[in-house]
Amino acid sequence: QGKVQKYRFAKTVIYSDHRFAYEDAQKVIEEKKGTYAAELETMNDIALNLRNARYKNGAINFETTEFRFVLDKDGKPTAVIPKVRKDAHKMIEEYMLLANKYVAMHLYTKNDKTPLPYRVHEEPSDEKITEFAETAAEFGYKIDTRSYKAYSKSINEMVAKIEGTMEGDILQPLAIRSMEKAYYTSKKIGHFGLAFDYYAHFTSPIRRYPDLITHRMLQDYLTKKKSFDYGEVEKMASHSSKQEQKATSAERASIKYKQVEYMANFKGEEFDGIISGVTDWGIFVEIVENKCEGMVRLRDMKGDHYNFLPEKKKVVGQRTGKSYSMGQQVRIRVKNTDLAKRNIDFVFVEERHS
């Protein structure tokens, strides 16, 4: 049923019976035959129960589609393909979440409230909740803002309806932006998005510093050795949060760079897009087939003067009354790309003949 009956922490040596690639494990799960088919099916069933229990407790289900670039021998992008998360990925993720939760819970409750580098996620502000609820309402979805748990539940219900749709590509990122950013701290605050009272990063010590610190503190607990104090942990947690922000910014910049580099091959070509943002200087459009985002600048829109209405999140033509708003499907043409500035400029197709 996905309920932990007992657990223990110890220094151990494991014997690996088999090494699966995610694709191989997924094939066994889908076909219900192959190496360790019964074991994988049981593990997957337990993971599903764990996931459902989290959602019932108020965890939020965000399933955004990520894309990756196919590069040639010179590192130039030749294609953009989606990263598909299937049962095998979700199964391992669920067990990692469980391990992270129980390490944090154990060290806090059994070791005199040990000051771990907790991974915390605070409740969203009332202002952000209200703003997203108003945006979702424009798409026809009611978001319950009476309590945090009601908010989480209604977002999950919305996500289930819009997953895999163009609306989902707009609303899910906006819902994520309505949340507070997760960070590291020595204070046990809890994790709103996961609905966990205890949570720390533990499962990736080879690539994440807070996980390594948690491993060291668990080792100190097992050997009854004095570990880091609050001041030391808070200093490491704060440093890790700052470094994470730098890494996230670098990742976004690299993705945008490759998007611009890729779209430079398609100047003058037309694509279906969806409006992903509106500002007083232009309209952001995300191409449906590859998620590359560019801008239609208001100064490039011919035939009318367009004004930005921030309260309605749209731009409206003074003479024609024609409007462009979030989530609207459009047809665009690639006008220009600027790799140095990481900009992609679009024009609406109908604007060519104005």
N, C-alpha and C positions, 0 to 999 in steps of 0.2 A: 504493500500500500504506500510505499515511499516514506515510511516512518523509521527513523534510526532506532534500532533496538539497543545496541551497545557499540562502543568504539574504544580504541586505545591508541596511544602514541608511544612509539618505541623505535630504537635504532634497529633496523632490519636489513636483510639482504633479500631481494626478490629473485624469483626464477621466472623468466619470461617464456611462456609457452608459445607465443606467436606474436609477430609484429604486423599490424594491419596499417595500410594506407587508408585514409578516409574513404576513398573511392571503393576500395576492396570491401571494407566493412559495410558500406552502404549497399553494395550489391548483394551481400549475404542477407542483410536485413530485408531488402526488397524481395528477394527470391526465396527467402526462408529455407535456404539450403547452402551447404558449403562448410568450411572450417569454422567450428564453434558456433554454428547457427543457433542452437538452443540457448547458449550462454548469451549471445548478442541480443537475441529476442528478449530474454529476461531482463538484461541490462537496459534495453531500450524502453521496456514497459515500466521499469522502476523510474527511469529518468522522466518519463511522461507524467507519472504520478507526482514526482517531486516538483515538476514544472507547474502542474495544475494546482498543487498545494500553495506554491508561491503566489500564483495569480489570485487564488481565493483569499490569501492573506493581504492582498493589496499591491503585489508586485506589478510592474508595468511591462507590457510586451511590445517592444519596438523591433520591427523586422524590416530594416532599411536594406535596400539592394546596393551593394558596393560593386564597382567595376574595376577591372585591372587592364593594363595595357600589354599588348603583345609587341615585343621589341625585335627589331632586326639586329644583325650582327654589329651595327654601328650604334645601337641604343636608340634608334628612332622608332617611334610608335607606328605600327602598321595596322593595328586593329584595337578595338575596345570591346571586352567581353565581360558579362556579369559574373560575379562570384556567387555561386548558388550554395546557400546553407541548407543542408539536408539533415535527416535524422541522426546520422553518425556524428556530425559536427555538434548538433544540439545536445546529444547524449553526453559527449565528453564535457561540453560546457557545463552541463547540470552537475556532474560529479565534481568538477573543479569549483563551482560555486559552493557545493556542500563542504568540500575540504576547507576552503577559505573560511566559511562560516564557523565550522567546528574548531578550527585552530584558534580563531579569535575568541570564541565563547569559552573554550577550555582554559586558555591562558588568563582570561579575565576573571572567571569564576573560581578556578582552582589555584591560582597563583597570586592571590592578594591584589586583584585588579591591575595586572601587569600593563604598563603603558606601551602598547604596541604602536607601530605606525598604521593605525586604523585607516581603512578606506571608507570615507564617509560621504553621504549624499543627503543634504538637508531638504526639507520640504520646500516646494516652490512658493514664491511670494503670492499674495492675494492678487496683486496687480497683474502678474504674468498669467495666472490662472484665468482671470477675467478676460484678459486680452486674447488668449488662445480660444476661450469659449466663444467669444464674439466672432472670431475668424471662422471657427468650425461651423457656427450657426449659418454663416453666409454660404456654406457648402451643403447645408441641410442636416447637420449633425448636432444633436443636443448633448452638451457636456455638463454633467452634474457637478456643481461647485459647492455643494453644501458641506462637504467634508473631504479630507485628503483621500480617504478610502473610496468615497463615491467618485471622486475625480479620476482616480486610477482605474476604477471599474469601467467608467464610461469611456475612457480613452481606449481601453482594451476592446470594448465592444465596437468602437469606431474603427480601430485598426483591423479587426477581423473582417469588417465590411469593405475596407478600402485597400487591403493588401493586394499588391500586384496591379493596381490601377494607377492612372495618371494622377487622380486625386490623392492617392496614397503617397506618391512621390513629392507632393507639395505639403500635405498635412502632417505626415510623420516627422519630417525635419523641423517643422514649426512646433510640433508638440515637444520634441526633444529640446528645442530652444527655450520653451517655457519652463524647463526644469533648471534647477541650480546645477552648477558644475561640481562633479565629484572631486575630492581632494584627499590628501593624507594629513593626519593629525594624531597627536598622542591622546586626544580626548575621545571617549567612546560615545559617539553621537548616533550611530546607526546609519542604515542605508535605505533611503526612501524608495528608490527605484526598484530595489530587490526585495523590499519589505523584510529586511533582516535587522534585528537589534544589534547583532555582533557581525562584523565583517572586516577582514584584512586580506591583503594579497599575499598568497603563500605558494601558489602552484608554479610560478615561473621564475625561480631564483637565478637562472642562467641569463636572463635578459632584463630583469626588473629589480632595482636595488631594494625597494621596500620588502619584496619577497625574501631577499637574502637576509635582511635584518630580522624578519619574522622567523626564518629558519634558525638563525643564531640564537634568538631568544627562546625558541622551543628547545633547542639543544641545551641551553643554560638551565632551563626548567628541568629537563630530564636528568641532568647531571648535578642538579641542586647547586648550581653555580650562580653567583650574583650577576645580574645582567645590567643592561643600560637603565639609567634613571630617566625621569620625565623630561628633564632639560635636554639630554642627549637625543632622546627619541623625537622630541618636538623639532629640534634642529634638523635632524635627518629627514623628518616628514616634510617640513617646510621646504627644504632644498629639493626633495623629490617632486613636490608639487610644481615648483618653479621650472624644474628641468622637463617635466611632463608637458607643461605649457609650451616650452620652446620646441619640443619634439613634435607636438601637434601642429604648431605653426609651420614648422619645416615640412611636415608631411603634406599639409594643405597647399603650401607653395609649390611643392614638387608635382603634386597632382595637377594643379592649375597650369604649370609649365608644360607638362606633357599634353594636356588638353589643347593648349594653344598650338603646340608643335604639331599635334595630330590634325587639328582643324585647318592648319595652313595648307593642307593638301586639297581642301574642298572650297576654295574661294570661288564665289559665283554660283555654287550649288545650293539647292533648296532642301529644306528639312521640315518635318513636323516638329513643333515645339509646344511647350506649355509655360505660361508666365509664372515665374517662381519668385518674383519680387518687383515692387514698384517704388520708384524714388522720384524726387523732383527734377532729376536730370536724365532719367532713362528708365527703361523697362528691362528687367532681367528675364531671359528666356532660356529654358533648359531643353536641349534637343532630346526627344523621346528615346531614340534608338541607342544613344551612347552616353547620355547624362552630361555632355559637355555644355557648360553654361556661358552665355555671352550676353551682350547688351544691345538693345535698340535705343539709341540716343534720341531724346526728344527733338533735338535740333535737326536730326536726319528724317523726321517724319513730315512728309510734304502734304500740302493741301489743306492744312488747318494749323492753328496754334493750340497746343495741348497743355492743360494745366493739371498739376498734381493735387489730388484731394486726399490728404493724409488720413483723415478720419474714416474715409471709405476705402482706403488702400487701392486707389485707381487713378488713372489719368483720363481726362475728358476733353474732347475737342470743343473749342469755344463756338465755332460756327456750326459744325455738323452734329455735335452732341455724342459723337462716337466715343466709346470708352474701352479701356483696356484694364483688366483687373486680375488679381491673383487666381491661378488655376485655369485661366482661359486658354483654350487650344488655339494655336496660331500657326501660320506657315511663314517661315523666315528664309532669308538668303544670306549666306556668309559674305559680308562686305569686305572685311579686313581682319588681319591678325597682327598683333605686335608682341613678339616674344620677349623683348626687353621689359615691357610694361605688364606682360602677362594678361593682355586684353584680347577678347574676341568681339568684334563688332558685327551685328546683324542689322538687316533692314527687313521690315515686313514685306512680303512678296507683293501685296497689292499696292505698296508705295511706289513700285517701279513705274507704274503707269499713271500716277497722279499728275 
